[in-house]
């Protein structure tokens, strides 16, 4: 049930990420149209999510993921 809601949110998430990252890239970095770039990223992202959702490997507990995220944030906070 929860996976269905997550999958339906993917296009919105991809659009937000794309909008957040693309303006920060140097102008000469983008060599294809934003529409083509977005479509390619969307296809890649969907494939990654589908592969993860189909995985039979055990999941990582929420607390462990949050601890890893906090460690990454702390590591980058001092930069």
N, C-alpha and C positions, 0 to 999 in steps of 0.2 A: 504494500500500500504506500509506504513512504517513498519507495524508489520511483513510483509513477509521478509523484509530485515533484521529486528532484529532477527527473528527466524533463518534465514540462518546463522547468525553470531554466534549463541549460541555455536556450537561445538568449534569454535576457541576461544571464550571467556572462556569456561570451561577448555580448554587445557592450556591456559595462567594462569588461576587461579590455576590449579592443579600444574603446573610447579613452580609457585611462592611459594606455600605453602608446598608442600611435602618435598623439601630438608631441610626445617627448622624444621621439626618434628624430635624428637629423634628416633634413629634407631629402638628401641624396640616398638615404637608406631605403626608402619606399620606391620600388621600381615597377610595381604593378598597381592597378587601380585599387582603391580601398574596397570596392565591392568584391573583386576577385580575391583579395587578401582575406577579407572577412569570410567569404565562402570556403576558402581553403582551411582557414583556422577552425571554422565551425565543423567541417568534416573531420578534421584531425581530432578536435576536442570530443566530438560525439563518439568516434571510434575508441578513444581512450576510456571514456565513461562506460560505454557498452562492454568493453573488455573487462573493466573492473567489476561491473555489476554481474557479469557472467562467471567471474572467478569463484573457484571453490576453496580458495585459500582462506584461512581464518582471518577475520577482521581485526583491526587494532582497536583496543578499548579507547573510549573517548578520553579518559583521563590521561592515557599515554600520549595520544595525539596532542592534547592541549599542553602537556609538559614539553613536548618537542617544539611546539609553536612558540611557547614562552621562551624557550632557550634560544631559538632563532631571533626573536625580537630583542632579547637582551644582548645577544651578540652584535646586533646591528645598531642598537641604540646609541652606543658610544662613538659611532663614526661621524 
